[in-house]
Amino acid sequence: MATVTAPAPRLALPGVLRHRAAHKLLLLALAAAILVPLANAHWASGSWPHDLTVDLSGPLGRANDWIIDNRDSSPLFLYFFGYISNAVVLSVRAVYLVLLAAGWAGVTAFGALVAWRVAGVRLAIGTGVAFLACGLLGMWVPTMQTLALMVVAVLTSVVVGALLGLAGGLSERTDRALRPVLDTMQVLPAFAYLLPVVLVFGIGVPAAVLATVVYAAPPMARLTTLGLRNADPEVLEAVDSLGATGRQRLLTARLPLARRQLLLGLNQTIMMALSMAVIASVIGAGGLGDRVYQALASVDVGAALAAGIPIVLLAVVLDRVTAAAGEQTDASAGEPGSTLRPWLYALGATVAVAVVARLAGALDWPSGWTLNIAEPVNRVVDWMTAHLYSGVPYLGGTADWAGHFTTWVLDPVRDGLQWLPWWSVLLIVAALAWVIGTWRTALTAVLAMAAIGVLGVWKPSLDTLSQVLAAVAVTLVLGFATGIAAARSDRFERALRPVLDVCQTMPQFVYLIPVVALFGVGRAPAVAAAVVYALPAVVRITTQGLRDVDPAALESARSLGATSAQQLRQIQLPLARPALLLAVNQGVVLVLAVVIIGGLVGGGALGYDAVFGLAQGDLATGLVAGAAIVCLGLMLDRVTQPTERRTKKGA
């Protein structure tokens, strides 16, 4: 009789080791046990080894000298860049002259009529009030200068972005090739664009417009690609069955189906172009941005607010109009003739108003219709500085808070990062990126961090990283708490919405002025400005993610007797995890953008190098700092944005 042998008992693994993340970390620890001793044998621990750095100051310095020496004689500059520069100048001047010819009444009437045609009477009234407010603040001429520059920059950005998006939407290979280019364009700080553009085009409007185009074109390209790729397959099959050519298929099906994404791309392009208005003033853009920049230089909060308010008003009006246009359905658009007729009426009414204003001699904004808010605002700021900057009983004042935050948070985080051996920083980056994504994500993050060391800016980059980490921590705590409160209260969300709108449309520079007035100069003000700038995006994404949780899951939890806190902790937060991770990612990117600008107010590190390179015309310093910022942003993006592992079925 055969005996049956019992199977050998399996070795039970601890629960922690069954997770995929634990497997990844074990493999990484095994690789580190082999590679770290080899690295220590060749390069001592501590900061990034000098032997692994590449000095780019020589080649970049020679390139800088060659551009300066040949800018007025080389055919490349005379017959290519020169023509581009002239075309930009003529375009901006033509738009500006048209705005001046229309006068304040004509421009206001046209803006109100366009808003009425797109979004109704309420937005038309708001648009008219916004333009009138620009005049009342004494900023009508600077507003028209900024508007002329933005019209040319936005139109150019839309054309360039749409062409890139068209190429990416029609070709998978082109889309893969464009993706890292667009990533670089979006992560690279605006200051890093300015120096090479100024070297080629000089100080003035052409450099400002082209820097704005480089900064504002990527959203249009991305959303155009997305719209073309997400076109309804059934509609495309129906068009193919009718024998349409590739061009007819594009014009009659794919582009109309992508209408919402195209208008959203226009909306985002306008927002990013307006956010560049102040930064571009550094290189001679003029207009409202120049007024804000001059006020920043003299710490004149009132003058900065008087110039910043029109920028915010323009941004809000353009945001609302383009968003309303995106919400219109094709059915509501009507026939071509009925669509064109209201626009012709609006144009005719504008011309009539402009002619009447010219005959009445009222093209320019009346000098008596201005309201000076600079003095009362400065008095309020002086009072706040005198009573809040220091000497507050038991609290100490904002200057003390900034000092304590620097001493207790920023300095320890910076010193801790710079104390870590360079290989341990790479290991931490690899572990975070691999746990949250794939091995490709980890490799990209590690290579980006290693590139910072190769560029020779390891310590300044870790200083910038410490500011980003501190600002992100504060932003997430405040953003998640506010987002949860807004998601659970409709009244609070409605009251919060206009505040978030203003904060999101306010130019980055404007945040620095009240922050410096309250907190002084240093790294803490840069962090505070970054928190204020990034907070609205985190709040909005958190609120939307929690509100999109399946109501059936919440109803089921309530039926089982779960309390409100239990529903939040056990249902809403886990189900909203993708949105929360996106909020973290966006918070990191936005914080990084403002921490760099904080170099103007004592933030130091890479931001100071980028600003110094621009101010001194030092291509090597500015571009190396800009490249390091790109690498830092790429690394932070990879360790905060989950990457789904492709399965064989989805491949």
C-alpha positions as CSV (number, residue, x, y, z in Angstrom):
1,M,0.0,0.0,0.0
2,A,1.5,3.3,-1.1
3,T,2.1,5.9,1.5
4,V,1.1,9.5,0.9
5,T,3.6,12.0,1.9
6,A,2.4,15.3,3.2
7,P,3.7,18.4,1.3
8,A,6.5,20.2,3.0
9,P,5.3,23.3,4.9
10,R,5.9,26.6,3.2
11,L,7.9,29.2,4.9
12,A,5.5,32.0,5.8
13,L,6.9,35.5,5.0
14,P,6.1,38.4,7.3
15,G,3.3,40.5,6.0
16,V,5.6,43.5,5.2
17,L,7.8,41.4,2.9
18,R,4.8,40.4,0.8
19,H,4.4,43.9,-0.5
20,R,5.8,44.9,-3.9
21,A,7.5,48.0,-2.3
22,A,9.4,45.8,0.1
23,H,10.7,43.7,-2.8
24,K,11.9,46.8,-4.5
25,L,13.6,48.1,-1.4
26,L,15.3,44.8,-0.8
27,L,16.7,44.7,-4.3
28,L,17.8,48.3,-3.9
29,A,19.5,47.5,-0.6
30,L,21.3,44.6,-2.3
31,A,22.5,46.8,-5.1
32,A,23.7,49.4,-2.6
33,A,25.6,46.9,-0.6
34,I,27.6,46.2,-3.7
35,L,28.0,49.6,-5.2
36,V,28.5,51.8,-2.2
37,P,31.8,50.2,-1.1
38,L,33.0,50.6,-4.7
39,A,32.0,54.3,-4.7
40,N,33.7,54.9,-1.3
41,A,36.9,53.2,-2.6
42,H,37.2,55.7,-5.5
43,W,35.5,58.8,-4.0
44,A,35.4,59.7,-0.4
45,S,32.0,60.2,1.3
46,G,30.5,63.6,1.8
47,S,29.7,66.2,-0.8
48,W,29.7,65.4,-4.5
49,P,33.2,64.4,-5.6
50,H,35.1,67.0,-7.5
51,D,36.4,64.4,-9.9
52,L,32.9,63.8,-11.1
53,T,32.1,67.4,-12.0
54,V,32.3,69.0,-15.4
55,D,33.3,72.7,-15.6
56,L,31.1,74.4,-18.3
57,S,32.1,77.9,-17.6
58,G,34.8,77.8,-20.3
59,P,32.6,76.6,-23.2
60,L,29.6,78.7,-22.1
61,G,31.8,81.8,-21.6
62,R,33.2,81.4,-25.2
63,A,29.6,81.0,-26.5
64,N,28.6,84.1,-24.7
65,D,31.5,86.1,-26.1
66,W,30.9,84.8,-29.6
67,I,27.2,85.9,-29.5
68,I,28.2,89.4,-28.2
69,D,30.9,89.8,-30.8
70,N,28.8,88.6,-33.8
71,R,25.4,89.9,-32.9
72,D,25.7,92.9,-35.2
73,S,27.6,91.2,-38.1
74,S,26.7,87.5,-38.4
75,P,24.2,86.6,-41.2
76,L,22.4,84.4,-38.6
77,F,21.5,87.4,-36.6
78,L,21.1,89.9,-39.4
79,Y,18.8,87.8,-41.7
80,F,17.1,85.4,-39.3
81,F,16.9,86.6,-35.7
82,G,16.8,90.2,-36.9
83,Y,13.7,89.5,-39.0
84,I,12.1,87.8,-36.1
85,S,12.8,90.7,-33.9
86,N,11.5,93.2,-36.4
87,A,8.3,91.2,-36.9
88,V,7.7,91.0,-33.1
89,V,8.3,94.8,-32.7
90,L,6.0,95.7,-35.6
91,S,3.2,93.3,-34.4
92,V,3.2,94.6,-30.8
93,R,3.3,98.2,-32.1
94,A,0.4,97.6,-34.5
95,V,-1.8,96.1,-31.7
96,Y,-0.8,98.9,-29.4
97,L,-1.8,101.6,-31.9
98,V,-5.1,99.9,-32.6
99,L,-5.8,99.9,-28.8
100,L,-4.9,103.6,-28.6
101,A,-7.0,104.4,-31.6
102,A,-10.0,102.6,-30.1
103,G,-9.6,104.6,-26.9
104,W,-10.6,103.6,-23.4
105,A,-14.3,103.6,-24.4
106,G,-13.8,101.5,-27.5
107,V,-11.6,98.9,-25.7
108,T,-14.0,98.6,-22.8
109,A,-17.0,98.3,-25.2
110,F,-15.3,95.6,-27.3
111,G,-14.3,93.6,-24.2
112,A,-17.8,93.8,-22.7
113,L,-19.5,92.8,-26.0
114,V,-17.2,89.8,-26.5
115,A,-17.9,88.7,-22.9
116,W,-21.6,89.1,-23.5
117,R,-21.5,87.1,-26.7
118,V,-19.5,84.3,-25.1
119,A,-20.8,84.1,-21.5
120,G,-23.8,86.4,-21.0
121,V,-24.7,89.7,-19.4
122,R,-23.1,89.1,-16.0
123,L,-19.6,88.5,-17.3
124,A,-20.0,91.4,-19.8
125,I,-20.7,93.8,-16.9
126,G,-17.8,92.3,-15.0
127,T,-15.5,92.8,-18.0
128,G,-16.5,96.4,-18.4
129,V,-16.0,97.1,-14.7
130,A,-12.5,95.4,-14.9
131,F,-11.4,97.7,-17.7
132,L,-12.8,100.8,-16.0
133,A,-11.0,99.8,-12.8
134,C,-7.7,99.7,-14.7
135,G,-8.3,103.3,-15.7
136,L,-9.4,104.4,-12.3
137,L,-6.1,103.1,-10.8
138,G,-4.2,105.3,-13.2
139,M,-2.9,102.3,-15.2
140,W,-4.7,102.6,-18.5
141,V,-1.6,103.1,-20.7
142,P,0.5,100.4,-18.9
143,T,-2.5,98.1,-19.2
144,M,-2.7,98.7,-23.0
145,Q,1.0,98.1,-23.3
146,T,0.8,94.8,-21.4
147,L,-2.4,93.8,-23.4
148,A,-0.6,94.5,-26.7
149,L,2.4,92.4,-25.7
150,M,0.1,89.6,-24.4
151,V,-2.0,89.6,-27.6
152,V,1.1,88.9,-29.8
153,A,2.7,86.5,-27.3
154,V,-0.5,84.5,-26.8
155,L,-1.3,84.3,-30.5
156,T,2.3,83.2,-31.2
157,S,2.1,80.7,-28.3
158,V,-1.2,79.3,-29.5
159,V,0.1,78.8,-33.1
160,V,3.4,77.2,-32.0
161,G,1.7,75.1,-29.4
162,A,-1.1,74.0,-31.8
163,L,1.5,73.0,-34.4
164,L,3.5,71.0,-31.9
165,G,0.3,69.4,-30.5
166,L,-0.9,68.6,-34.0
167,A,2.4,66.8,-34.8
168,G,2.2,64.9,-31.4
169,G,-1.4,64.1,-31.8
170,L,-1.0,62.6,-35.3
171,S,2.3,60.7,-34.6
172,E,3.1,58.5,-31.6
173,R,6.8,58.8,-32.3
174,T,6.7,62.6,-32.5
175,D,4.7,62.7,-29.2
176,R,7.4,60.6,-27.4
177,A,10.1,62.9,-28.8
178,L,8.3,66.1,-27.8
179,R,7.4,64.9,-24.3
180,P,10.8,65.5,-22.7
181,V,11.2,68.8,-24.5
182,L,7.8,70.0,-23.2
183,D,8.7,68.8,-19.7
184,T,11.9,70.8,-19.8
185,M,10.1,73.9,-21.1
186,Q,7.6,73.7,-18.2
187,V,10.1,72.9,-15.4
188,L,12.8,75.4,-16.5
189,P,12.2,78.6,-14.4
190,A,11.3,81.7,-16.3
191,F,14.5,83.5,-15.3
192,A,16.6,80.9,-17.0
193,Y,14.8,81.7,-20.3
194,L,15.6,85.4,-20.1
195,L,19.4,85.3,-20.3
196,P,19.9,83.4,-23.6
197,V,17.0,85.3,-25.2
198,V,18.5,88.6,-24.1
199,L,21.9,87.6,-25.5
200,V,20.3,86.9,-28.9
201,F,17.7,89.6,-29.1
202,G,18.9,92.2,-26.6
203,I,16.9,94.1,-24.1
204,G,13.4,95.0,-25.3
205,V,10.0,93.8,-26.5
206,P,11.3,90.9,-28.8
207,A,13.1,89.2,-26.0
208,A,10.1,89.6,-23.7
209,V,7.7,88.2,-26.2
210,L,9.8,85.2,-27.2
211,A,10.6,84.3,-23.6
212,T,6.8,84.4,-22.9
213,V,6.2,82.1,-26.0
214,V,8.7,79.5,-24.8
215,Y,7.0,79.6,-21.3
216,A,3.4,79.6,-22.4
217,A,3.4,77.3,-25.5
218,P,3.7,73.9,-23.8
219,P,0.1,73.8,-22.3
220,M,-1.4,74.4,-25.7
221,A,0.8,71.7,-27.2
222,R,-0.1,69.2,-24.5
223,L,-3.8,69.8,-24.6
224,T,-3.9,69.8,-28.4
225,T,-2.2,66.4,-28.4
226,L,-4.6,65.2,-25.7
227,G,-7.7,66.4,-27.6
228,L,-6.6,64.8,-30.9
229,R,-5.8,61.5,-29.2
230,N,-9.0,61.3,-27.2
231,A,-11.3,61.8,-30.2
232,D,-14.3,59.5,-30.3
233,P,-13.3,56.4,-32.3
234,E,-16.9,55.8,-33.5
235,V,-17.1,59.2,-35.1
236,L,-13.7,58.7,-36.8
237,E,-14.8,55.4,-38.2
238,A,-18.0,57.0,-39.5
239,V,-15.9,59.7,-41.3
240,D,-13.6,57.0,-42.7
241,S,-16.6,55.0,-44.0
242,L,-17.6,58.1,-46.0
243,G,-14.3,58.1,-47.8
244,A,-12.8,61.2,-46.2
245,T,-9.1,61.9,-46.8
246,G,-6.7,62.4,-43.9
247,R,-6.9,66.1,-44.2
248,Q,-10.8,66.1,-44.3
249,R,-10.8,63.7,-41.3
250,L,-8.6,66.2,-39.4
251,L,-10.6,69.3,-40.3
252,T,-14.1,67.9,-40.1
253,A,-13.8,65.4,-37.2
254,R,-10.7,65.4,-35.0
255,L,-10.3,69.2,-34.6
256,P,-14.0,69.8,-33.9
257,L,-14.0,66.9,-31.4
258,A,-11.0,68.5,-29.6
259,R,-12.6,71.9,-29.3
260,R,-12.9,71.8,-25.5
261,Q,-9.2,70.8,-25.1
262,L,-8.1,73.5,-27.6
263,L,-10.0,76.2,-25.7
264,L,-8.7,74.9,-22.4
265,G,-5.2,75.1,-23.9
266,L,-5.9,78.7,-24.9
267,N,-7.1,79.4,-21.3
268,Q,-3.9,78.0,-19.8
269,T,-1.7,79.8,-22.3
270,I,-3.2,83.1,-21.4
271,M,-2.7,82.5,-17.7
272,M,0.9,81.5,-18.1
273,A,1.6,84.5,-20.5
274,L,0.1,86.9,-17.9
275,S,2.2,85.3,-15.2
276,M,5.3,86.1,-17.3
277,A,4.3,89.7,-17.7
278,V,6.1,90.8,-14.6
279,I,9.1,88.6,-15.1
280,A,9.5,89.8,-18.7
281,S,9.6,93.4,-17.4
282,V,13.1,92.6,-16.2
283,I,14.3,92.6,-19.8
284,G,12.4,95.6,-21.1
285,A,8.8,94.4,-21.6
286,G,7.4,97.6,-20.0
287,G,3.7,97.9,-19.1
288,L,2.2,96.7,-15.8
289,G,5.1,94.3,-15.2
290,D,7.6,97.1,-15.2
291,R,5.5,99.1,-12.7
292,V,5.4,96.0,-10.4
293,Y,9.1,95.4,-10.8
294,Q,10.1,99.0,-10.0
295,A,7.8,98.9,-7.0
296,L,9.6,95.7,-5.8
297,A,12.9,97.4,-6.2
298,S,11.8,100.2,-3.9
299,V,9.6,98.0,-1.6
300,D,6.6,100.2,-2.5
301,V,3.7,97.9,-1.7
302,G,1.0,100.5,-2.7
303,A,2.5,101.1,-6.1
304,A,2.9,97.4,-6.7
305,L,-0.7,96.7,-5.7
306,A,-1.9,99.5,-8.0
307,A,-0.1,97.8,-10.9
308,G,-0.8,94.2,-9.8
309,I,-4.6,94.7,-9.5
310,P,-5.0,95.3,-13.3
311,I,-2.9,92.2,-14.1
312,V,-5.2,90.2,-11.8
313,L,-8.3,91.7,-13.4
314,L,-7.1,90.9,-16.9
315,A,-6.3,87.4,-15.9
316,V,-9.7,86.8,-14.2
317,V,-11.6,88.3,-17.2
318,L,-9.7,86.3,-19.8
319,D,-9.9,83.2,-17.7
320,R,-13.7,83.5,-17.4
321,V,-14.2,84.3,-21.0
322,T,-12.1,81.5,-22.4
323,A,-13.6,79.0,-19.9
324,A,-17.1,80.0,-20.9
325,A,-16.2,79.6,-24.5
326,G,-14.9,76.1,-23.7
327,E,-18.2,75.2,-22.0
328,Q,-20.3,76.1,-25.1
329,T,-21.4,73.0,-27.0
330,D,-21.3,72.7,-30.8
331,A,-25.1,72.8,-30.8
332,S,-25.2,76.2,-29.1
333,A,-22.7,77.6,-31.6
334,G,-25.3,77.7,-34.3
335,E,-24.8,78.0,-38.0
336,P,-21.7,79.8,-39.4
337,G,-23.7,82.8,-40.5
338,S,-25.4,83.2,-37.2
339,T,-22.1,82.8,-35.4
340,L,-20.4,85.4,-37.4
341,R,-23.1,88.0,-37.3
342,P,-22.9,88.9,-33.5
343,W,-19.1,89.3,-33.8
344,L,-19.6,91.7,-36.7
345,Y,-22.2,93.6,-34.6
346,A,-19.7,93.8,-31.7
347,L,-16.9,95.1,-34.0
348,G,-19.3,97.6,-35.6
349,A,-20.4,98.8,-32.1
350,T,-16.7,99.2,-31.1
351,V,-15.9,101.2,-34.1
352,A,-18.9,103.5,-33.5
353,V,-18.0,104.0,-29.9
354,A,-14.3,104.8,-30.8
355,V,-15.4,107.3,-33.5
356,V,-17.7,109.1,-31.0
357,A,-15.0,109.2,-28.4
358,R,-12.5,110.6,-31.0
359,L,-15.0,113.3,-32.1
360,A,-15.5,114.2,-28.4
361,G,-11.8,114.3,-27.8
362,A,-12.0,111.6,-25.1
363,L,-9.7,108.8,-26.4
364,D,-7.3,109.0,-23.5
365,W,-8.4,108.2,-20.0
366,P,-9.4,111.4,-18.2
367,S,-6.7,112.5,-15.8
368,G,-9.3,113.5,-13.2
369,W,-10.8,110.0,-13.1
370,T,-8.0,108.4,-11.2
371,L,-7.9,107.0,-7.7
372,N,-4.6,106.9,-5.8
373,I,-4.5,103.8,-3.7
374,A,-0.7,103.7,-3.2
375,E,-0.6,106.1,-0.2
376,P,-3.4,104.5,1.8
377,V,-2.1,101.0,1.1
378,N,1.4,102.1,2.2
379,R,0.0,103.6,5.4
380,V,-1.7,100.3,6.1
381,V,1.6,98.4,5.4
382,D,3.5,100.8,7.6
383,W,1.0,100.2,10.4
384,M,1.3,96.4,9.9
385,T,5.1,96.6,9.9
386,A,5.2,98.7,13.0
387,H,2.7,96.6,14.9
388,L,3.2,93.1,13.5
389,Y,6.9,93.0,12.4
390,S,8.1,92.9,15.9
391,G,7.0,93.6,19.5
392,V,3.7,91.7,19.5
393,P,3.1,90.7,23.1
394,Y,3.6,86.9,23.7
395,L,3.8,86.3,19.9
396,G,7.0,88.2,19.0
397,G,6.0,89.4,15.5
398,T,6.4,88.2,11.9
399,A,10.2,89.0,11.9
400,D,10.6,86.7,14.9
401,W,8.5,84.0,13.2
402,A,10.7,84.2,10.2
403,G,13.8,83.9,12.3
404,H,12.5,81.0,14.3
405,F,11.4,79.2,11.1
406,T,14.8,79.7,9.6
407,T,16.6,78.5,12.7
408,W,14.4,75.6,13.6
409,V,13.3,74.3,10.1
410,L,15.2,75.7,7.2
411,D,18.7,75.5,8.7
412,P,18.4,71.9,10.1
413,V,16.9,70.6,6.9
414,R,19.6,72.2,4.7
415,D,22.4,71.2,7.0
416,G,21.0,67.6,7.2
417,L,20.8,67.3,3.4
418,Q,24.3,68.7,2.9
419,W,25.7,66.4,5.7
420,L,24.4,63.3,4.0
421,P,26.9,61.5,1.8
422,W,26.2,62.1,-1.9
423,W,25.5,58.4,-2.6
424,S,23.0,58.2,0.2
425,V,21.0,61.1,-1.4
426,L,21.0,59.2,-4.6
427,L,19.8,56.0,-2.8
428,I,17.0,58.0,-1.1
429,V,15.9,59.4,-4.4
430,A,16.0,56.0,-6.0
431,A,14.0,54.4,-3.2
432,L,11.3,57.0,-3.3
433,A,10.9,57.0,-7.0
434,W,11.0,53.2,-7.3
435,V,8.4,52.7,-4.6
436,I,6.0,55.1,-6.1
437,G,6.7,54.2,-9.8
438,T,8.8,51.9,-11.9
439,W,12.5,51.3,-12.3
440,R,12.5,53.7,-15.3
441,T,11.1,56.4,-13.0
442,A,13.8,55.7,-10.4
443,L,16.5,55.7,-13.0
444,T,15.3,59.1,-14.4
445,A,15.2,60.6,-10.9
446,V,18.7,59.3,-10.0
447,L,20.2,60.5,-13.3
448,A,18.6,64.0,-12.8
449,M,20.0,64.2,-9.3
450,A,23.4,63.0,-10.5
451,A,23.4,65.6,-13.3
452,I,23.2,68.3,-10.6
453,G,26.4,67.0,-9.1
454,V,28.1,66.8,-12.5
455,L,27.2,70.4,-13.1
456,G,29.1,71.4,-9.9
457,V,26.2,72.9,-8.0
458,W,25.5,70.1,-5.5
459,K,25.4,72.2,-2.3
460,P,23.3,75.1,-3.7
461,S,20.8,72.5,-5.1
462,L,20.5,70.9,-1.7
463,D,19.9,74.3,-0.2
464,T,17.1,75.0,-2.7
465,L,15.8,71.5,-2.1
466,S,15.6,72.2,1.7
467,Q,13.5,75.3,1.0
468,V,11.2,73.4,-1.4
469,L,10.7,70.6,1.2
470,A,9.9,73.0,4.0
471,A,7.5,75.0,1.8
472,V,5.8,71.9,0.4
473,A,5.3,70.6,4.0
474,V,3.6,73.8,5.1
475,T,1.6,74.0,1.8
476,L,0.3,70.4,2.1
477,V,-0.7,70.8,5.8
478,L,-2.7,74.0,5.1
479,G,-3.9,72.9,1.7
480,F,-5.2,69.5,2.8
481,A,-6.9,71.0,5.8
482,T,-8.6,73.8,3.8
483,G,-9.5,71.4,1.0
484,I,-11.2,69.0,3.4
485,A,-13.1,71.8,4.9
486,A,-14.2,73.1,1.5
487,A,-15.2,69.6,0.3
488,R,-17.4,69.2,3.4
489,S,-19.1,72.6,3.3
490,D,-20.6,74.1,0.2
491,R,-20.9,77.5,1.9
492,F,-17.2,77.6,2.8
493,E,-16.3,76.4,-0.7
494,R,-18.3,79.3,-2.3
495,A,-16.7,81.8,0.0
496,L,-13.3,80.5,-0.7
497,R,-13.5,80.4,-4.5
498,P,-12.9,84.1,-5.2
499,V,-10.0,84.1,-2.8
500,L,-8.4,81.2,-4.7
501,D,-9.1,82.9,-8.0
502,V,-7.2,86.0,-7.0
503,C,-4.3,84.0,-5.5
504,Q,-4.0,81.9,-8.7
505,T,-4.0,84.8,-11.0
506,M,-1.7,87.1,-9.0
507,P,1.7,87.3,-10.6
508,Q,4.5,85.5,-8.7
509,F,6.4,88.8,-8.2
510,V,3.5,90.4,-6.4
511,Y,3.6,87.9,-3.6
512,L,7.2,88.9,-2.7
513,I,6.3,92.5,-1.8
514,P,4.0,92.1,1.2
515,V,5.9,89.1,2.3
516,V,9.2,91.1,2.4
517,A,7.4,93.9,4.2
518,L,6.2,91.5,6.9
519,F,9.0,89.0,7.1
520,G,12.1,90.9,6.0
521,V,14.7,89.6,3.6
522,G,16.0,86.0,3.6
523,R,15.0,82.4,2.9
524,A,11.8,82.5,5.1
525,P,10.1,85.2,2.9
526,A,10.8,83.1,-0.2
527,V,9.2,80.1,1.4
528,A,6.2,82.1,2.6
529,A,5.6,83.5,-0.9
530,A,5.9,80.0,-2.4
531,V,3.4,78.7,0.1
532,V,0.8,81.4,-0.8
533,Y,1.4,80.8,-4.5
534,A,1.1,77.0,-4.4
535,L,-1.7,76.8,-1.8
536,P,-4.7,77.5,-4.2
537,A,-3.8,74.6,-6.6
538,V,-3.5,72.1,-3.7
539,V,-6.8,73.3,-2.2
540,R,-8.7,73.1,-5.5
541,I,-7.4,69.6,-6.4
542,T,-8.0,68.3,-2.9
543,T,-11.5,69.6,-2.8
544,Q,-12.4,68.2,-6.2
545,G,-10.9,64.8,-5.4
546,L,-12.9,64.5,-2.2
547,R,-16.1,65.7,-3.9
548,D,-15.6,63.1,-6.8
549,V,-15.7,60.1,-4.4
550,D,-18.5,57.7,-5.2
551,P,-21.6,58.7,-3.3
552,A,-22.6,55.0,-3.0
553,A,-19.5,54.3,-1.0
554,L,-20.3,57.1,1.4
555,E,-23.9,56.1,1.7
556,S,-22.9,52.5,2.5
557,A,-20.5,53.7,5.2
558,R,-23.3,55.9,6.7
559,S,-25.7,53.0,6.7
560,L,-23.2,51.0,8.8
561,G,-23.1,53.8,11.4
562,A,-19.7,55.4,10.4
563,T,-19.1,58.8,11.8
564,S,-18.2,61.8,9.7
565,A,-14.5,61.5,10.7
566,Q,-14.5,57.7,9.9
567,Q,-16.0,58.4,6.5
568,L,-13.3,60.9,5.8
569,R,-10.5,58.7,7.1
570,Q,-11.6,55.3,5.8
571,I,-13.6,56.1,2.6
572,Q,-12.9,59.6,1.2
573,L,-9.2,59.9,1.7
574,P,-8.3,56.4,0.3
575,L,-10.6,56.8,-2.7
576,A,-9.2,60.3,-3.4
577,R,-5.6,59.1,-3.3
578,P,-4.9,59.8,-7.0
579,A,-6.1,63.4,-6.6
580,L,-4.2,63.9,-3.4
581,L,-1.0,62.6,-5.0
582,L,-1.6,65.0,-7.9
583,A,-2.0,67.8,-5.4
584,V,1.4,66.9,-3.9
585,N,2.9,66.9,-7.3
586,Q,1.5,70.3,-8.3
587,G,2.4,71.8,-5.0
588,V,6.0,70.8,-5.5
589,V,6.2,72.2,-9.0
590,L,4.6,75.5,-8.0
591,V,6.7,75.9,-4.9
592,L,9.9,75.3,-6.9
593,A,8.9,78.1,-9.3
594,V,8.5,80.7,-6.6
595,V,11.4,79.6,-4.4
596,I,13.6,80.3,-7.4
597,I,12.2,83.8,-7.7
598,G,12.9,84.1,-4.0
599,G,16.5,84.6,-4.9
600,L,15.5,88.3,-5.4
601,V,14.7,88.7,-1.7
602,G,17.5,86.7,-0.2
603,G,16.4,83.1,-0.9
604,G,20.0,82.4,-2.1
605,A,21.0,79.0,-3.6
606,L,20.1,78.3,-7.2
607,G,17.6,81.2,-7.4
608,Y,20.3,83.7,-6.6
609,D,22.6,82.1,-9.2
610,A,19.9,82.4,-11.9
611,V,19.2,86.1,-11.0
612,F,22.9,86.9,-10.7
613,G,23.6,85.3,-14.1
614,L,20.8,87.5,-15.7
615,A,21.9,90.7,-14.0
616,Q,25.6,90.3,-14.9
617,G,25.1,88.7,-18.3
618,D,26.9,85.6,-17.1
619,L,25.7,82.8,-19.4
620,A,27.6,80.1,-17.5
621,T,26.3,80.9,-14.1
622,G,22.7,81.5,-15.2
623,L,22.4,78.5,-17.5
624,V,24.1,76.1,-15.1
625,A,21.7,77.2,-12.4
626,G,18.8,76.9,-14.8
627,A,19.8,73.4,-15.8
628,A,20.2,72.3,-12.2
629,I,16.7,73.7,-11.5
630,V,15.3,71.6,-14.4
631,C,17.0,68.5,-13.0
632,L,15.8,69.2,-9.5
633,G,12.2,69.8,-10.8
634,L,12.4,66.6,-12.9
635,M,13.6,64.6,-9.8
636,L,10.8,66.0,-7.6
637,D,8.2,65.3,-10.3
638,R,9.3,61.7,-10.5
639,V,9.2,61.1,-6.7
640,T,5.8,62.7,-6.3
641,Q,3.9,61.5,-9.3
642,P,3.0,57.8,-9.4
643,T,3.7,55.9,-12.6
644,E,1.5,52.9,-13.3
645,R,3.3,49.7,-14.1
646,R,2.3,48.5,-17.6
647,T,0.9,45.0,-17.7
648,K,1.0,42.7,-20.6
649,K,-2.6,43.2,-21.2
650,G,-2.3,46.9,-21.4
651,A,0.9,46.9,-23.4
